[in-house]
Amino acid sequence: MYAIVEYNGNQYKVEKDAVLTFAKINDAKEGDTITIDKVLLVSDGDKVSVGTPYVSGAKVTVEVGNTFRDRKILVLKYKAKKDYHRLHGHRDSFTDVKVKDITVA
């Protein structure tokens, strides 16, 4: 059984007991439980429920895990013959979550 959920503007494919990496969840601490009710699709073997836009009564429960930062990405801007170059670094923050349960009403 799997589901496709929308959380913080991103879509994720979740399966029971899977550990996923979400974009940073600011309002939850490690060990908290979050219920996601924006479920776009639920598949239970041969039966598939597709929402318009969300499946009514479907919920996914996840447990918040560790929050970490990814490796640094370097962006270089350069213009030839103009003596212009700029190096900019960026690191995204992510949160590990573990899917506890997928329920369909």
Jmol script that loads the backbone (N, CA, C; Angstrom):
load data "model"
ATOM      1  N   MET A   1       0.844  -1.171   0.000  1.00  0.00           N
ATOM      2  CA  MET A   1       0.000   0.000   0.000  1.00  0.00           C
ATOM      3  C   MET A   1       0.889   1.234   0.000  1.00  0.00           C
ATOM      4  N   TYR A   2       0.572   2.167  -0.894  1.00  0.00           N
ATOM      5  CA  TYR A   2       1.315   3.413  -0.925  1.00  0.00           C
ATOM      6  C   TYR A   2       0.353   4.556  -1.188  1.00  0.00           C
ATOM      7  N   ALA A   3       0.858   5.773  -0.950  1.00  0.00           N
ATOM      8  CA  ALA A   3       0.052   6.973  -1.170  1.00  0.00           C
ATOM      9  C   ALA A   3       0.962   8.079  -1.665  1.00  0.00           C
ATOM     10  N   ILE A   4       0.365   9.035  -2.344  1.00  0.00           N
ATOM     11  CA  ILE A   4       1.079  10.240  -2.749  1.00  0.00           C
ATOM     12  C   ILE A   4       0.464  11.395  -1.966  1.00  0.00           C
ATOM     13  N   VAL A   5       1.294  12.096  -1.197  1.00  0.00           N
ATOM     14  CA  VAL A   5       0.807  13.168  -0.339  1.00  0.00           C
ATOM     15  C   VAL A   5       1.458  14.485  -0.742  1.00  0.00           C
ATOM     16  N   GLU A   6       0.794  15.565  -0.366  1.00  0.00           N
ATOM     17  CA  GLU A   6       1.341  16.902  -0.580  1.00  0.00           C
ATOM     18  C   GLU A   6       1.595  17.522   0.783  1.00  0.00           C
ATOM     19  N   TYR A   7       2.834  17.987   0.999  1.00  0.00           N
ATOM     20  CA  TYR A   7       3.190  18.615   2.265  1.00  0.00           C
ATOM     21  C   TYR A   7       4.137  19.779   1.985  1.00  0.00           C
ATOM     22  N   ASN A   8       3.787  20.945   2.459  1.00  0.00           N
ATOM     23  CA  ASN A   8       4.583  22.170   2.257  1.00  0.00           C
ATOM     24  C   ASN A   8       4.881  22.433   0.786  1.00  0.00           C
ATOM     25  N   GLY A   9       3.913  22.173  -0.086  1.00  0.00           N
ATOM     26  CA  GLY A   9       4.070  22.469  -1.498  1.00  0.00           C
ATOM     27  C   GLY A   9       4.832  21.434  -2.294  1.00  0.00           C
ATOM     28  N   ASN A  10       5.262  20.352  -1.652  1.00  0.00           N
ATOM     29  CA  ASN A  10       5.985  19.288  -2.337  1.00  0.00           C
ATOM     30  C   ASN A  10       5.174  17.996  -2.277  1.00  0.00           C
ATOM     31  N   GLN A  11       5.331  17.139  -3.279  1.00  0.00           N
ATOM     32  CA  GLN A  11       4.629  15.870  -3.323  1.00  0.00           C
ATOM     33  C   GLN A  11       5.618  14.737  -3.047  1.00  0.00           C
ATOM     34  N   TYR A  12       5.162  13.764  -2.229  1.00  0.00           N
ATOM     35  CA  TYR A  12       6.010  12.649  -1.834  1.00  0.00           C
ATOM     36  C   TYR A  12       5.235  11.347  -1.976  1.00  0.00           C
ATOM     37  N   LYS A  13       5.914  10.298  -2.418  1.00  0.00           N
ATOM     38  CA  LYS A  13       5.331   8.953  -2.451  1.00  0.00           C
ATOM     39  C   LYS A  13       5.726   8.275  -1.145  1.00  0.00           C
ATOM     40  N   VAL A  14       4.720   7.871  -0.354  1.00  0.00           N
ATOM     41  CA  VAL A  14       4.982   7.287   0.961  1.00  0.00           C
ATOM     42  C   VAL A  14       4.462   5.862   1.011  1.00  0.00           C
ATOM     43  N   GLU A  15       5.183   5.016   1.731  1.00  0.00           N
ATOM     44  CA  GLU A  15       4.784   3.647   2.010  1.00  0.00           C
ATOM     45  C   GLU A  15       4.948   3.425   3.504  1.00  0.00           C
ATOM     46  N   LYS A  16       4.176   2.501   4.048  1.00  0.00           N
ATOM     47  CA  LYS A  16       4.227   2.240   5.479  1.00  0.00           C
ATOM     48  C   LYS A  16       5.624   1.787   5.898  1.00  0.00           C
ATOM     49  N   ASP A  17       6.111   2.340   7.020  1.00  0.00           N
ATOM     50  CA  ASP A  17       7.417   2.053   7.626  1.00  0.00           C
ATOM     51  C   ASP A  17       8.594   2.533   6.784  1.00  0.00           C
ATOM     52  N   ALA A  18       8.363   3.394   5.798  1.00  0.00           N
ATOM     53  CA  ALA A  18       9.458   3.941   4.994  1.00  0.00           C
ATOM     54  C   ALA A  18      10.006   5.200   5.673  1.00  0.00           C
ATOM     55  N   VAL A  19      11.303   5.424   5.529  1.00  0.00           N
ATOM     56  CA  VAL A  19      11.938   6.636   6.043  1.00  0.00           C
ATOM     57  C   VAL A  19      12.220   7.531   4.841  1.00  0.00           C
ATOM     58  N   LEU A  20      11.656   8.748   4.857  1.00  0.00           N
ATOM     59  CA  LEU A  20      11.770   9.684   3.747  1.00  0.00           C
ATOM     60  C   LEU A  20      12.440  10.964   4.200  1.00  0.00           C
ATOM     61  N   THR A  21      12.906  11.739   3.251  1.00  0.00           N
ATOM     62  CA  THR A  21      13.510  13.035   3.529  1.00  0.00           C
ATOM     63  C   THR A  21      12.599  14.115   2.988  1.00  0.00           C
ATOM     64  N   PHE A  22      11.998  14.904   3.887  1.00  0.00           N
ATOM     65  CA  PHE A  22      11.141  16.034   3.539  1.00  0.00           C
ATOM     66  C   PHE A  22      11.953  17.306   3.629  1.00  0.00           C
ATOM     67  N   ALA A  23      11.471  18.356   2.968  1.00  0.00           N
ATOM     68  CA  ALA A  23      12.049  19.688   3.193  1.00  0.00           C
ATOM     69  C   ALA A  23      11.844  20.016   4.662  1.00  0.00           C
ATOM     70  N   LYS A  24      12.677  20.871   5.231  1.00  0.00           N
ATOM     71  CA  LYS A  24      12.686  21.117   6.673  1.00  0.00           C
ATOM     72  C   LYS A  24      11.294  21.438   7.212  1.00  0.00           C
ATOM     73  N   ILE A  25      10.937  20.743   8.291  1.00  0.00           N
ATOM     74  CA  ILE A  25       9.673  20.985   8.987  1.00  0.00           C
ATOM     75  C   ILE A  25       9.989  21.858  10.190  1.00  0.00           C
ATOM     76  N   ASN A  26       9.571  23.126  10.131  1.00  0.00           N
ATOM     77  CA  ASN A  26       9.949  24.097  11.153  1.00  0.00           C
ATOM     78  C   ASN A  26       9.176  23.943  12.461  1.00  0.00           C
ATOM     79  N   ASP A  27       7.904  23.582  12.389  1.00  0.00           N
ATOM     80  CA  ASP A  27       7.059  23.631  13.577  1.00  0.00           C
ATOM     81  C   ASP A  27       6.940  22.300  14.315  1.00  0.00           C
ATOM     82  N   ALA A  28       7.856  21.364  14.110  1.00  0.00           N
ATOM     83  CA  ALA A  28       7.816  20.087  14.801  1.00  0.00           C
ATOM     84  C   ALA A  28       9.206  19.714  15.294  1.00  0.00           C
ATOM     85  N   LYS A  29       9.243  19.055  16.437  1.00  0.00           N
ATOM     86  CA  LYS A  29      10.505  18.605  17.003  1.00  0.00           C
ATOM     87  C   LYS A  29      10.661  17.105  16.780  1.00  0.00           C
ATOM     88  N   GLU A  30      11.854  16.611  17.002  1.00  0.00           N
ATOM     89  CA  GLU A  30      12.130  15.194  16.800  1.00  0.00           C
ATOM     90  C   GLU A  30      11.259  14.351  17.727  1.00  0.00           C
ATOM     91  N   GLY A  31      10.589  13.345  17.168  1.00  0.00           N
ATOM     92  CA  GLY A  31       9.708  12.482  17.932  1.00  0.00           C
ATOM     93  C   GLY A  31       8.241  12.860  17.853  1.00  0.00           C
ATOM     94  N   ASP A  32       7.921  14.056  17.329  1.00  0.00           N
ATOM     95  CA  ASP A  32       6.525  14.480  17.186  1.00  0.00           C
ATOM     96  C   ASP A  32       5.845  13.685  16.079  1.00  0.00           C
ATOM     97  N   THR A  33       4.506  13.621  16.159  1.00  0.00           N
ATOM     98  CA  THR A  33       3.708  12.939  15.154  1.00  0.00           C
ATOM     99  C   THR A  33       2.899  13.963  14.383  1.00  0.00           C
ATOM    100  N   ILE A  34       2.908  13.861  13.058  1.00  0.00           N
ATOM    101  CA  ILE A  34       2.169  14.772  12.188  1.00  0.00           C
ATOM    102  C   ILE A  34       1.183  13.955  11.359  1.00  0.00           C
ATOM    103  N   THR A  35      -0.041  14.472  11.232  1.00  0.00           N
ATOM    104  CA  THR A  35      -1.044  13.850  10.388  1.00  0.00           C
ATOM    105  C   THR A  35      -1.206  14.685   9.130  1.00  0.00           C
ATOM    106  N   ILE A  36      -0.992  14.075   7.974  1.00  0.00           N
ATOM    107  CA  ILE A  36      -1.103  14.755   6.686  1.00  0.00           C
ATOM    108  C   ILE A  36      -2.420  14.330   6.048  1.00  0.00           C
ATOM    109  N   ASP A  37      -3.308  15.306   5.800  1.00  0.00           N
ATOM    110  CA  ASP A  37      -4.606  14.977   5.215  1.00  0.00           C
ATOM    111  C   ASP A  37      -4.714  15.361   3.740  1.00  0.00           C
ATOM    112  N   LYS A  38      -3.668  15.930   3.177  1.00  0.00           N
ATOM    113  CA  LYS A  38      -3.656  16.254   1.747  1.00  0.00           C
ATOM    114  C   LYS A  38      -3.094  15.059   0.974  1.00  0.00           C
ATOM    115  N   VAL A  39      -3.946  14.052   0.807  1.00  0.00           N
ATOM    116  CA  VAL A  39      -3.562  12.821   0.117  1.00  0.00           C
ATOM    117  C   VAL A  39      -4.112  12.884  -1.305  1.00  0.00           C
ATOM    118  N   LEU A  40      -3.228  12.816  -2.283  1.00  0.00           N
ATOM    119  CA  LEU A  40      -3.621  12.926  -3.682  1.00  0.00           C
ATOM    120  C   LEU A  40      -4.042  11.590  -4.282  1.00  0.00           C
ATOM    121  N   LEU A  41      -3.400  10.501  -3.839  1.00  0.00           N
ATOM    122  CA  LEU A  41      -3.662   9.178  -4.411  1.00  0.00           C
ATOM    123  C   LEU A  41      -3.370   8.117  -3.361  1.00  0.00           C
ATOM    124  N   VAL A  42      -4.201   7.089  -3.329  1.00  0.00           N
ATOM    125  CA  VAL A  42      -3.973   5.946  -2.448  1.00  0.00           C
ATOM    126  C   VAL A  42      -4.113   4.681  -3.278  1.00  0.00           C
ATOM    127  N   SER A  43      -3.126   3.804  -3.192  1.00  0.00           N
ATOM    128  CA  SER A  43      -3.162   2.539  -3.913  1.00  0.00           C
ATOM    129  C   SER A  43      -3.046   1.402  -2.909  1.00  0.00           C
ATOM    130  N   ASP A  44      -4.005   0.483  -2.957  1.00  0.00           N
ATOM    131  CA  ASP A  44      -4.006  -0.681  -2.083  1.00  0.00           C
ATOM    132  C   ASP A  44      -4.005  -1.937  -2.958  1.00  0.00           C
ATOM    133  N   GLY A  45      -2.847  -2.246  -3.495  1.00  0.00           N
ATOM    134  CA  GLY A  45      -2.732  -3.396  -4.381  1.00  0.00           C
ATOM    135  C   GLY A  45      -3.370  -3.126  -5.733  1.00  0.00           C
ATOM    136  N   ASP A  46      -4.571  -3.668  -5.974  1.00  0.00           N
ATOM    137  CA  ASP A  46      -5.226  -3.484  -7.262  1.00  0.00           C
ATOM    138  C   ASP A  46      -6.233  -2.338  -7.255  1.00  0.00           C
ATOM    139  N   LYS A  47      -6.574  -1.796  -6.095  1.00  0.00           N
ATOM    140  CA  LYS A  47      -7.539  -0.700  -6.006  1.00  0.00           C
ATOM    141  C   LYS A  47      -6.811   0.628  -5.844  1.00  0.00           C
ATOM    142  N   VAL A  48      -7.108   1.582  -6.738  1.00  0.00           N
ATOM    143  CA  VAL A  48      -6.469   2.899  -6.707  1.00  0.00           C
ATOM    144  C   VAL A  48      -7.544   3.959  -6.526  1.00  0.00           C
ATOM    145  N   SER A  49      -7.346   4.851  -5.544  1.00  0.00           N
ATOM    146  CA  SER A  49      -8.264   5.972  -5.313  1.00  0.00           C
ATOM    147  C   SER A  49      -7.532   7.265  -5.643  1.00  0.00           C
ATOM    148  N   VAL A  50      -8.082   8.005  -6.587  1.00  0.00           N
ATOM    149  CA  VAL A  50      -7.490   9.271  -6.994  1.00  0.00           C
ATOM    150  C   VAL A  50      -8.409  10.391  -6.551  1.00  0.00           C
ATOM    151  N   GLY A  51      -7.847  11.414  -5.908  1.00  0.00           N
ATOM    152  CA  GLY A  51      -8.635  12.517  -5.394  1.00  0.00           C
ATOM    153  C   GLY A  51      -8.844  13.607  -6.420  1.00  0.00           C
ATOM    154  N   THR A  52      -9.816  14.467  -6.126  1.00  0.00           N
ATOM    155  CA  THR A  52     -10.103  15.616  -6.986  1.00  0.00           C
ATOM    156  C   THR A  52     -10.215  16.877  -6.143  1.00  0.00           C
ATOM    157  N   PRO A  53      -9.229  17.510  -5.650  1.00  0.00           N
ATOM    158  CA  PRO A  53      -7.809  17.169  -5.762  1.00  0.00           C
ATOM    159  C   PRO A  53      -7.319  16.208  -4.687  1.00  0.00           C
ATOM    160  N   TYR A  54      -8.055  16.054  -3.562  1.00  0.00           N
ATOM    161  CA  TYR A  54      -7.593  15.192  -2.481  1.00  0.00           C
ATOM    162  C   TYR A  54      -8.586  14.052  -2.254  1.00  0.00           C
ATOM    163  N   VAL A  55      -8.080  12.929  -1.773  1.00  0.00           N
ATOM    164  CA  VAL A  55      -8.925  11.788  -1.434  1.00  0.00           C
ATOM    165  C   VAL A  55      -9.591  12.090  -0.096  1.00  0.00           C
ATOM    166  N   SER A  56     -10.920  12.078  -0.069  1.00  0.00           N
ATOM    167  CA  SER A  56     -11.632  12.433   1.156  1.00  0.00           C
ATOM    168  C   SER A  56     -11.502  11.317   2.185  1.00  0.00           C
ATOM    169  N   GLY A  57     -11.174  11.699   3.405  1.00  0.00           N
ATOM    170  CA  GLY A  57     -11.057  10.749   4.502  1.00  0.00           C
ATOM    171  C   GLY A  57      -9.728  10.032   4.591  1.00  0.00           C
ATOM    172  N   ALA A  58      -8.829  10.243   3.670  1.00  0.00           N
ATOM    173  CA  ALA A  58      -7.522   9.573   3.706  1.00  0.00           C
ATOM    174  C   ALA A  58      -6.540  10.412   4.515  1.00  0.00           C
ATOM    175  N   LYS A  59      -5.753   9.733   5.338  1.00  0.00           N
ATOM    176  CA  LYS A  59      -4.759  10.418   6.168  1.00  0.00           C
ATOM    177  C   LYS A  59      -3.486   9.585   6.237  1.00  0.00           C
ATOM    178  N   VAL A  60      -2.369  10.278   6.374  1.00  0.00           N
ATOM    179  CA  VAL A  60      -1.078   9.625   6.542  1.00  0.00           C
ATOM    180  C   VAL A  60      -0.460  10.170   7.824  1.00  0.00           C
ATOM    181  N   THR A  61      -0.028   9.286   8.698  1.00  0.00           N
ATOM    182  CA  THR A  61       0.592   9.676   9.954  1.00  0.00           C
ATOM    183  C   THR A  61       2.090   9.415   9.859  1.00  0.00           C
ATOM    184  N   VAL A  62       2.881  10.463  10.149  1.00  0.00           N
ATOM    185  CA  VAL A  62       4.338  10.341  10.095  1.00  0.00           C
ATOM    186  C   VAL A  62       4.944  10.792  11.420  1.00  0.00           C
ATOM    187  N   GLU A  63       6.120  10.240  11.725  1.00  0.00           N
ATOM    188  CA  GLU A  63       6.865  10.633  12.915  1.00  0.00           C
ATOM    189  C   GLU A  63       8.098  11.405  12.480  1.00  0.00           C
ATOM    190  N   VAL A  64       8.308  12.560  13.080  1.00  0.00           N
ATOM    191  CA  VAL A  64       9.424  13.435  12.718  1.00  0.00           C
ATOM    192  C   VAL A  64      10.718  12.868  13.297  1.00  0.00           C
ATOM    193  N   GLY A  65      11.743  12.853  12.466  1.00  0.00           N
ATOM    194  CA  GLY A  65      13.045  12.352  12.894  1.00  0.00           C
ATOM    195  C   GLY A  65      14.071  13.468  12.958  1.00  0.00           C
ATOM    196  N   ASN A  66      15.257  13.175  12.512  1.00  0.00           N
ATOM    197  CA  ASN A  66      16.392  14.090  12.576  1.00  0.00           C
ATOM    198  C   ASN A  66      16.289  15.204  11.537  1.00  0.00           C
ATOM    199  N   THR A  67      16.697  16.420  11.916  1.00  0.00           N
ATOM    200  CA  THR A  67      16.811  17.537  10.984  1.00  0.00           C
ATOM    201  C   THR A  67      18.288  17.760  10.690  1.00  0.00           C
ATOM    202  N   PHE A  68      18.613  17.902   9.414  1.00  0.00           N
ATOM    203  CA  PHE A  68      20.017  18.043   9.028  1.00  0.00           C
ATOM    204  C   PHE A  68      20.131  18.980   7.838  1.00  0.00           C
ATOM    205  N   ARG A  69      21.355  19.368   7.535  1.00  0.00           N
ATOM    206  CA  ARG A  69      21.617  20.223   6.376  1.00  0.00           C
ATOM    207  C   ARG A  69      22.402  19.437   5.341  1.00  0.00           C
ATOM    208  N   ASP A  70      22.047  19.645   4.081  1.00  0.00           N
ATOM    209  CA  ASP A  70      22.690  18.943   2.981  1.00  0.00           C
ATOM    210  C   ASP A  70      24.056  19.561   2.705  1.00  0.00           C
ATOM    211  N   ARG A  71      24.784  18.966   1.779  1.00  0.00           N
ATOM    212  CA  ARG A  71      26.100  19.502   1.440  1.00  0.00           C
ATOM    213  C   ARG A  71      25.952  20.869   0.779  1.00  0.00           C
ATOM    214  N   LYS A  72      27.005  21.652   0.792  1.00  0.00           N
ATOM    215  CA  LYS A  72      26.977  22.994   0.228  1.00  0.00           C
ATOM    216  C   LYS A  72      27.016  22.943  -1.294  1.00  0.00           C
ATOM    217  N   ILE A  73      26.154  23.741  -1.899  1.00  0.00           N
ATOM    218  CA  ILE A  73      26.130  23.882  -3.353  1.00  0.00           C
ATOM    219  C   ILE A  73      26.749  25.229  -3.685  1.00  0.00           C
ATOM    220  N   LEU A  74      27.740  25.231  -4.562  1.00  0.00           N
ATOM    221  CA  LEU A  74      28.412  26.462  -4.945  1.00  0.00           C
ATOM    222  C   LEU A  74      27.902  26.939  -6.296  1.00  0.00           C
ATOM    223  N   VAL A  75      27.559  28.222  -6.361  1.00  0.00           N
ATOM    224  CA  VAL A  75      27.067  28.833  -7.595  1.00  0.00           C
ATOM    225  C   VAL A  75      28.059  29.927  -7.981  1.00  0.00           C
ATOM    226  N   LEU A  76      28.596  29.830  -9.194  1.00  0.00           N
ATOM    227  CA  LEU A  76      29.573  30.802  -9.667  1.00  0.00           C
ATOM    228  C   LEU A  76      28.974  31.616 -10.795  1.00  0.00           C
ATOM    229  N   LYS A  77      28.979  32.936 -10.629  1.00  0.00           N
ATOM    230  CA  LYS A  77      28.571  33.828 -11.707  1.00  0.00           C
ATOM    231  C   LYS A  77      29.845  34.413 -12.302  1.00  0.00           C
ATOM    232  N   TYR A  78      29.896  34.485 -13.628  1.00  0.00           N
ATOM    233  CA  TYR A  78      31.113  34.935 -14.290  1.00  0.00           C
ATOM    234  C   TYR A  78      30.746  35.617 -15.604  1.00  0.00           C
ATOM    235  N   LYS A  79      31.357  36.756 -15.849  1.00  0.00           N
ATOM    236  CA  LYS A  79      31.195  37.439 -17.135  1.00  0.00           C
ATOM    237  C   LYS A  79      32.580  37.619 -17.736  1.00  0.00           C
ATOM    238  N   ALA A  80      32.755  37.080 -18.929  1.00  0.00           N
ATOM    239  CA  ALA A  80      34.052  37.119 -19.594  1.00  0.00           C
ATOM    240  C   ALA A  80      34.426  38.550 -19.965  1.00  0.00           C
ATOM    241  N   LYS A  81      35.685  38.871 -19.847  1.00  0.00           N
ATOM    242  CA  LYS A  81      36.268  40.153 -20.256  1.00  0.00           C
ATOM    243  C   LYS A  81      35.751  41.346 -19.454  1.00  0.00           C
ATOM    244  N   LYS A  82      35.005  41.137 -18.396  1.00  0.00           N
ATOM    245  CA  LYS A  82      34.466  42.241 -17.589  1.00  0.00           C
ATOM    246  C   LYS A  82      35.016  42.243 -16.170  1.00  0.00           C
ATOM    247  N   ASP A  83      35.922  41.320 -15.859  1.00  0.00           N
ATOM    248  CA  ASP A  83      36.507  41.202 -14.528  1.00  0.00           C
ATOM    249  C   ASP A  83      35.424  41.065 -13.451  1.00  0.00           C
ATOM    250  N   TYR A  84      34.410  40.252 -13.757  1.00  0.00           N
ATOM    251  CA  TYR A  84      33.323  40.029 -12.806  1.00  0.00           C
ATOM    252  C   TYR A  84      33.188  38.544 -12.528  1.00  0.00           C
ATOM    253  N   HIS A  85      33.279  38.188 -11.273  1.00  0.00           N
ATOM    254  CA  HIS A  85      32.989  36.831 -10.854  1.00  0.00           C
ATOM    255  C   HIS A  85      32.508  36.876  -9.412  1.00  0.00           C
ATOM    256  N   ARG A  86      31.552  36.000  -9.114  1.00  0.00           N
ATOM    257  CA  ARG A  86      30.989  35.970  -7.775  1.00  0.00           C
ATOM    258  C   ARG A  86      30.690  34.518  -7.417  1.00  0.00           C
ATOM    259  N   LEU A  87      31.135  34.096  -6.246  1.00  0.00           N
ATOM    260  CA  LEU A  87      30.912  32.750  -5.760  1.00  0.00           C
ATOM    261  C   LEU A  87      29.926  32.819  -4.597  1.00  0.00           C
ATOM    262  N   HIS A  88      28.855  32.060  -4.719  1.00  0.00           N
ATOM    263  CA  HIS A  88      27.802  32.074  -3.707  1.00  0.00           C
ATOM    264  C   HIS A  88      27.529  30.644  -3.273  1.00  0.00           C
ATOM    265  N   GLY A  89      27.443  30.404  -1.965  1.00  0.00           N
ATOM    266  CA  GLY A  89      27.185  29.068  -1.446  1.00  0.00           C
ATOM    267  C   GLY A  89      25.804  28.975  -0.824  1.00  0.00           C
ATOM    268  N   HIS A  90      25.225  27.753  -0.853  1.00  0.00           N
ATOM    269  CA  HIS A  90      23.885  27.540  -0.320  1.00  0.00           C
ATOM    270  C   HIS A  90      23.754  26.125   0.218  1.00  0.00           C
ATOM    271  N   ARG A  91      23.119  25.986   1.392  1.00  0.00           N
ATOM    272  CA  ARG A  91      22.852  24.673   1.981  1.00  0.00           C
ATOM    273  C   ARG A  91      21.384  24.581   2.345  1.00  0.00           C
ATOM    274  N   ASP A  92      20.696  23.545   1.853  1.00  0.00           N
ATOM    275  CA  ASP A  92      19.292  23.314   2.193  1.00  0.00           C
ATOM    276  C   ASP A  92      19.191  22.502   3.478  1.00  0.00           C
ATOM    277  N   SER A  93      18.090  22.707   4.205  1.00  0.00           N
ATOM    278  CA  SER A  93      17.811  21.934   5.410  1.00  0.00           C
ATOM    279  C   SER A  93      16.719  20.909   5.115  1.00  0.00           C
ATOM    280  N   PHE A  94      16.880  19.706   5.669  1.00  0.00           N
ATOM    281  CA  PHE A  94      15.942  18.627   5.447  1.00  0.00           C
ATOM    282  C   PHE A  94      15.584  17.963   6.765  1.00  0.00           C
ATOM    283  N   THR A  95      14.460  17.244   6.773  1.00  0.00           N
ATOM    284  CA  THR A  95      14.013  16.505   7.948  1.00  0.00           C
ATOM    285  C   THR A  95      13.671  15.078   7.528  1.00  0.00           C
ATOM    286  N   ASP A  96      14.188  14.109   8.277  1.00  0.00           N
ATOM    287  CA  ASP A  96      13.823  12.713   8.048  1.00  0.00           C
ATOM    288  C   ASP A  96      12.487  12.437   8.732  1.00  0.00           C
ATOM    289  N   VAL A  97      11.599  11.721   8.056  1.00  0.00           N
ATOM    290  CA  VAL A  97      10.321  11.323   8.645  1.00  0.00           C
ATOM    291  C   VAL A  97      10.115   9.833   8.406  1.00  0.00           C
ATOM    292  N   LYS A  98       9.427   9.192   9.342  1.00  0.00           N
ATOM    293  CA  LYS A  98       9.090   7.773   9.212  1.00  0.00           C
ATOM    294  C   LYS A  98       7.583   7.660   9.125  1.00  0.00           C
ATOM    295  N   VAL A  99       7.103   6.957   8.098  1.00  0.00           N
ATOM    296  CA  VAL A  99       5.666   6.800   7.884  1.00  0.00           C
ATOM    297  C   VAL A  99       5.163   5.728   8.846  1.00  0.00           C
ATOM    298  N   LYS A 100       4.200   6.108   9.683  1.00  0.00           N
ATOM    299  CA  LYS A 100       3.643   5.190  10.666  1.00  0.00           C
ATOM    300  C   LYS A 100       2.409   4.461  10.136  1.00  0.00           C
ATOM    301  N   ASP A 101       1.492   5.210   9.497  1.00  0.00           N
ATOM    302  CA  ASP A 101       0.229   4.597   9.100  1.00  0.00           C
ATOM    303  C   ASP A 101      -0.382   5.338   7.923  1.00  0.00           C
ATOM    304  N   ILE A 102      -1.057   4.595   7.049  1.00  0.00           N
ATOM    305  CA  ILE A 102      -1.835   5.151   5.947  1.00  0.00           C
ATOM    306  C   ILE A 102      -3.261   4.648   6.129  1.00  0.00           C
ATOM    307  N   THR A 103      -4.213   5.586   6.300  1.00  0.00           N
ATOM    308  CA  THR A 103      -5.611   5.186   6.511  1.00  0.00           C
ATOM    309  C   THR A 103      -6.491   5.778   5.433  1.00  0.00           C
ATOM    310  N   VAL A 104      -7.485   4.993   5.025  1.00  0.00           N
ATOM    311  CA  VAL A 104      -8.469   5.432   4.037  1.00  0.00           C
ATOM    312  C   VAL A 104      -9.845   5.213   4.659  1.00  0.00           C
ATOM    313  N   ALA A 105     -10.689   6.256   4.605  1.00  0.00           N
ATOM    314  CA  ALA A 105     -12.020   6.130   5.197  1.00  0.00           C
ATOM    315  C   ALA A 105     -12.971   5.366   4.303  1.00  0.00           C
TER     316      ALA A 105
END
end "model"
wireframe off; spacefill off
backbone 0.3
color backbone group
